[in-house]
Amino acid sequence: MTLVIAHRGASGHRPEHSRSAYELAIEMGCDAIEPDLVPTRDGVLVLRHENEISGTTDIADHPEFADRRTTKTVDGQTLTGWFTEDFTWAELQTLRTRERLPGLRPASAAHDGEDSILRLEDLLAILDDAPRPVGLVAEVKHATSFRQEGFPMDALFDDVLGAAGWRGDPRLTVESFEKGVLRDLRSRRTGGRLVYLQEARGSAADEVASHGSLAPTYASERSDEALARLADEFDGISVDLKTLMAGTDSRAVDDPGPVRSAVVDRAHLAGLAVYTWTLRPENRFLPGPLRRGGDVAGFGEWERWFTSVMRTGVDGVFADHTDLAVRARSAVGGSA
């Protein structure tokens, strides 16, 4: 049955990547938790969606760090703010987490300032203390960019897992938008399932670094031939919802039967598991026909959307609201 993966924890209810978001996701019944990994200046892997942290912490309120606000280009995107790699772990421990989307999620924003930033080993300890087995789906961020700055993400990740007793743990899955770091982890025998994340458009950063304008696109890596090659190296792919649902009949949301997804069908035929991101109930994130009312923060016909996605046979869904995804899975008629 479809796995429910808590996207950055129960991030629809608490500030993402906070201790309270992770613990609430476990309480709500997630099968696994997805953290994003970025490094500090002293090589500690911290749990933030991006290395630029002005939107998810109170760093702007710390005058002692004002002079470290800067502009960087990360994987072709120019960003201005504060970056984890410019701070030591001791410095980042002084920050508090904040809701990234306070306008959409004021109830979560009410918990701003309650939690501090966590390291990977902190989450591993939370999972080890959970009352039931809960998996880890760790996303390694910007591996090529960080390696160029002196942060070998594969080595840093492997070291933490080794120290925590998680190398080869059956609860472990590792994902990345770059194949190179997944291959590096396989060479290190870190263990776990390896999942290749694919954007709808563009090319992987490691492919661009190696091949420039000749880099294969993510879309080209979803051909039958490319999927077969990926299956020789990896356990699965993870695609965005639009890619997953492309070409499906719009009436599928009202049909209790299976929903045909070309990506799911072809990837499964090649021997790959398929995951998708990200289920969210707010009108802003739903297909137009399923939105209700004029408030972008209001919930639309989320259950119709969630269940139609699950009926494609997708192996796992990333969801901000763990409780709603678990409820939708029950409505489809299964559990993990």
Secondary structure, DSSP 8 states (H G I E B T S, - for coil): --EEEEETTTTTTS-TTSHHHHHHHHHHT-SEEE-EEEE-TTS-EEE-SSSB-TTTBSGGG-GGGGGG-EEEEETTEEEEE-BGGGS-HHHHTT-BB--S-TTT-HHHHTTTTS-B--BHHHHHHHHHTSSS--EEEEEE--HHHHHHTT--HHHHHHHHHHHHT-TT-TTEEEEES-HHHHHHHHHTT--SEEEEEE-SSSB-HHHHHHHGGG--BTGGGGSHHHHHHHHHH-SEEEEEHHHHHTT--GGGGG--S----HHHHHHHHHT-EEEEEEE--BGGGS-GGG--SS-TTSB-SHHHHHHHHHTTT-SEEEES-HHHHHHHHHHHT---
